[in-house]
Amino acid sequence: MTDVVSPVSLTAVDAPGQPTPSPELEQLYRGFERELLVPLWTEISGLMPVHPQSKAAPHVWRWQNLLELADRAGQLVPVGRGGERRAIALANPALGGRPYATPTLWAAIQYLMPCEDAPEHRHTQNAFRFVVEGEGVWTVVGRDPVPMRRGDFLPQGGWIWHAHHNAADRPMAWIDGLDIPFQYATETQFFEFGRDAISEEERVSPDRSRAQRLWGHPGLRPVSVPGPQPSSPLLNYRWADTDAALTDQLDLEDEGFPGTVEPGHAAVRYTNPTTGGDVLATIRAEMHRVRSGTETAPRREAGSSVFQVFDGTGTVTVGDSSWRVERGDMFVVPSWQPLSIRSEASASDSDSGALDLFRFSDTPILAALGLDRVAVDGG
Ligand code: 1HN
């Protein structure tokens, strides 16, 4: 995928660190080209920048536009075997038209019409769903029907069978995140079709999934299930729990106790209860709450992330770009570009009046390799 060097464009230039141009040097360079060789001295700054220089661009996608087009697709494009999902990917404008939000992450809006099903399949790509609005769909993961409602986060580890089922008489939209570009670059993808239709028993709409009943009790794991698992066996992280955790962090701050990331900025990370580490092997997912009137310190991280505004309004600055954002808007933070978030006092219907942001990133990949880095300006 990378085209760092072009072997046909080797030219001698008179520049610091470069040999003096001469006919003999040109002849040497033509020899390199013939043998498909590239000297380091002409390429070092591109190959080894002093800090990450992302190919991706900061960009925002407006939820209203995504939703309108997804709804139109709902009317025109059937869901079924072959196409598999009515998912529409965010294509970063600087990544050559590929359906990649960042060099490692895929992000999409997915849409199911009333009573519609998406067929079963499995793939090595790790995935999750996050619900910014609506309800009525059950994702059937390993034959366990899991409810999807506003604010719920649903991880879905690689190679697990899954289908979706809209039990409601209304369409429903949500977002998907996957490590597709990463697995494309590392050439590690496998895919398998499952059953064309889920069974009648899986078509029920329980309030709690079996995974929820087994794994959804804080600090408690079933003794019967041994060992760490690569991705979380808990298949839905419900908004009520996430919201309570964020509310408590900010309340503790008010009482003078530690726990927030920085003043006015609470955050929680979704974890795998069998390890305490990231919820998926390749994807980190978090929910952030920034009190209205608070501006976060500019922060850079190695690796890329994608955000979706869950509630509230504010202004987000990524590198040289700045956008006013509201519920559902999605934006990309390329590697090592500074991000800062300013929450506005808003007339939204959120309880907190704060800006709530869902975030996912490729950090677990970097952390596993010792490549994760963070710098906070003024920190
Ligand atoms: C997939 O299986 C889903 O299961 C969503 O909902 C998006 C994008 C590419 C390949 C498979 C899903 C996907 C996907």
Boltz pocket constraint, residues with backbone or C-beta under 6 A from the ligand:
constraints:
  - pocket:
      binder: B
      contacts: [[A, 85], [A, 87], [A, 108], [A, 110], [A, 123], [A, 127], [A, 162], [A, 176], [A, 178], [A, 180]]
      max_distance: 6.0
